[in-house]
Amino acid sequence: MNTFLETSRLILRPWQEADAEALYKYAKDPAIGPIAGWPPHTSIAHSLEIIRTVFTAPETYAVVLKETNEPVGSAGIMFGDGMHSAAMQADEAEIGYWIGVPYWGQGLIPEAVRCLLQRCFTDLGVSAVWCGYYDGNTQSRRVMEKCGLTYHHTESGNTSPLGDIRTEHFMRITAEEWKALQQIREINKDARSTELISQLTQVWESSVRATHHFLSEQDICNLRPMTKEALRTIDTLIIAFSANKPVGFMCIQDQKIEALFLAPGHIGKGIGKRLIRLAINRYKAFYIDVNEQNTQATDIYRHLGFEVFRRNETDSQGNPFPILCMKFNPN
Ligand SMILES: CC(C)(COP(=O)(O)OP(=O)(O)OC[C@H]1O[C@@H](n2cnc3c(N)ncnc32)[C@H](O)[C@@H]1OP(=O)(O)O)[C@@H](O)C(=O)NCCC(=O)NCCS
């Protein structure tokens, strides 16, 4: 079956023999194949041969730019074949990908991989998706992180398809993790309706009342309009939904998590951890200020790799609530 998949900038479609010239143009570059474990293509005939053999495997897609209609990379889902981890089970899959050097750094492969994850989990009934990258391939690891995969394990001493011994790191996302991530969405400023802001303000207030016992009624009253304004104007607003209702939110500005609140009934279910991981991995938000008295939140941030680098005696409004300034340390 020939499947065509579409994202905002890409079409993912089966490779065709007519693609050989375009494939050779990008796959001859030694910056592409060896780091992924395959040799650079040596001629258009070689690329044609790959299209006729390797690329006829099911769920192997040419990554085609909608703007130019040119195939500029490849992405695919592998089942029992490919360079999969020994830990991979029968109902699991692996995703592999590359894109031509002129197109690096535009988020195109993460766009393709998100689409393939949807294909795996909604159409193909896969229970977990793996991706492996060879030691040092930070760009590939970043793709996996941005798509919600998390580190699973490392295998050393395996022989690559090119014959050399390499260390390979494996990342994974399960169907449950992926489904939970689909409940988390970024909401643009123009989609922040009065009703949504009001629902989020209620989430904030219920969360604050359940966790910020050091705040007085007057403090909450003073903070309410500021919170509403921040929800309307903050650059990045990410909302966690449950049964189509907002149950938590996170605000990000200038690489800093400015706010993270969950409604009381949704605390302790892993939503906060998912939001923080998203902040780090997709938005590069490495900073957060936390009320020192909010020990539960401080503990979660520490657990996820944040460290205190400064303590302020008062909060940003000059109130006597000490603030811990924390920064993510990836090590
Ligand atoms: C890995 C690869 C598919 C990434 O695709 P992409 O569409 O460029 O992905 P992104 O745009 O999200 O970029 C990924 C990271 O690479 C970084 N990057 C882009 N161009 C770069 C360059 N020339 N040098 C170093 N890093 C670069 C980006 O900044 C980004 O990191 P960030 O999110 O922290 O800013 C692509 O680099 C590639 O084809 N590499 C060779 C083949 C390969 O390694 N395949 C994977 C095998 S496991």
The ligand as an SDF file (V2000), in Angstrom:
LIG
                    3D

 48 50  0  0  0  0  0  0  0  0999 V2000
   20.0930   14.4650   12.3750 C   0  0  0  0  0  0  0  0  0  0  0  0
   19.3660   15.2410   11.2750 C   0  0  0  0  0  0  0  0  0  0  0  0
   18.3830   14.3110   10.6000 C   0  0  0  0  0  0  0  0  0  0  0  0
   18.6160   16.4140   11.9300 C   0  0  0  0  0  0  0  0  0  0  0  0
   17.6180   16.9070   11.0450 O   0  0  0  0  0  0  0  0  0  0  0  0
   17.1790   18.4420   11.0620 P   0  0  0  0  0  0  0  0  0  0  0  0
   15.9450   18.5590   10.2560 O   0  0  0  0  0  0  0  0  0  0  0  0
   18.3430   19.2900   10.7290 O   0  0  0  0  0  0  0  0  0  0  0  0
   16.7970   18.6020   12.6140 O   0  0  0  0  0  0  0  0  0  0  0  0
   16.7090   19.9880   13.4210 P   0  0  0  0  0  0  0  0  0  0  0  0
   16.4410   21.1230   12.5130 O   0  0  0  0  0  0  0  0  0  0  0  0
   15.7950   19.7450   14.5460 O   0  0  0  0  0  0  0  0  0  0  0  0
   18.1870   20.1410   13.9910 O   0  0  0  0  0  0  0  0  0  0  0  0
   18.6810   19.2610   14.9700 C   0  0  0  0  0  0  0  0  0  0  0  0
   19.8000   19.9570   15.7200 C   0  0  0  0  0  0  0  0  0  0  0  0
   20.9360   20.0860   14.8770 O   0  0  0  0  0  0  0  0  0  0  0  0
   21.4990   21.3800   15.0220 C   0  0  0  0  0  0  0  0  0  0  0  0
   22.2250   21.7150   13.7840 N   0  0  0  0  0  0  0  0  0  0  0  0
   21.7150   22.1500   12.6190 C   0  0  0  0  0  0  0  0  0  0  0  0
   22.7040   22.3190   11.7170 N   0  0  0  0  0  0  0  0  0  0  0  0
   23.8400   21.9970   12.3250 C   0  0  0  0  0  0  0  0  0  0  0  0
   25.1990   21.9530   11.9310 C   0  0  0  0  0  0  0  0  0  0  0  0
   25.5670   22.3030   10.6980 N   0  0  0  0  0  0  0  0  0  0  0  0
   26.1130   21.5480   12.8380 N   0  0  0  0  0  0  0  0  0  0  0  0
   25.7590   21.2130   14.0870 C   0  0  0  0  0  0  0  0  0  0  0  0
   24.4720   21.2170   14.5150 N   0  0  0  0  0  0  0  0  0  0  0  0
   23.5440   21.6100   13.6470 C   0  0  0  0  0  0  0  0  0  0  0  0
   20.2790   22.2430   15.2550 C   0  0  0  0  0  0  0  0  0  0  0  0
   20.6420   23.4610   15.8750 O   0  0  0  0  0  0  0  0  0  0  0  0
   19.4060   21.3640   16.1230 C   0  0  0  0  0  0  0  0  0  0  0  0
   19.7020   21.4520   17.4990 O   0  0  0  0  0  0  0  0  0  0  0  0
   18.8130   22.3980   18.4750 P   0  0  0  0  0  0  0  0  0  0  0  0
   17.4020   21.8860   18.4010 O   0  0  0  0  0  0  0  0  0  0  0  0
   19.4430   22.1590   19.8060 O   0  0  0  0  0  0  0  0  0  0  0  0
   18.9490   23.8020   17.9860 O   0  0  0  0  0  0  0  0  0  0  0  0
   20.3650   15.7940   10.2280 C   0  0  0  0  0  0  0  0  0  0  0  0
   21.3500   16.5370   10.9100 O   0  0  0  0  0  0  0  0  0  0  0  0
   21.0480   14.7010    9.4210 C   0  0  0  0  0  0  0  0  0  0  0  0
   20.5530   14.2900    8.3930 O   0  0  0  0  0  0  0  0  0  0  0  0
   22.2360   14.2260    9.9000 N   0  0  0  0  0  0  0  0  0  0  0  0
   22.9840   13.1730    9.2170 C   0  0  0  0  0  0  0  0  0  0  0  0
   22.2700   11.8100    9.2240 C   0  0  0  0  0  0  0  0  0  0  0  0
   21.9190   11.3570   10.6170 C   0  0  0  0  0  0  0  0  0  0  0  0
   22.6580   11.5860   11.5410 O   0  0  0  0  0  0  0  0  0  0  0  0
   20.7610   10.6970   10.7460 N   0  0  0  0  0  0  0  0  0  0  0  0
   20.3330   10.1520   12.0100 C   0  0  0  0  0  0  0  0  0  0  0  0
   21.0030    8.8580   12.2660 C   0  0  0  0  0  0  0  0  0  0  0  0
   20.6360    8.2800   13.8780 S   0  0  0  0  0  0  0  0  0  0  0  0
  1  2  1  0
  2  3  1  0
  2  4  1  0
  2 36  1  0
  4  5  1  0
  5  6  1  0
  6  7  2  0
  6  8  1  0
  6  9  1  0
  9 10  1  0
 10 11  2  0
 10 12  1  0
 10 13  1  0
 13 14  1  0
 14 15  1  0
 15 16  1  0
 15 30  1  0
 16 17  1  0
 17 18  1  0
 17 28  1  0
 18 19  1  0
 18 27  1  0
 19 20  2  0
 20 21  1  0
 21 22  1  0
 21 27  2  0
 22 23  1  0
 22 24  2  0
 24 25  1  0
 25 26  2  0
 26 27  1  0
 28 29  1  0
 28 30  1  0
 30 31  1  0
 31 32  1  0
 32 33  2  0
 32 34  1  0
 32 35  1  0
 36 37  1  0
 36 38  1  0
 38 39  2  0
 38 40  1  0
 40 41  1  0
 41 42  1  0
 42 43  1  0
 43 44  2  0
 43 45  1  0
 45 46  1  0
 46 47  1  0
 47 48  1  0
M  END
$$$$
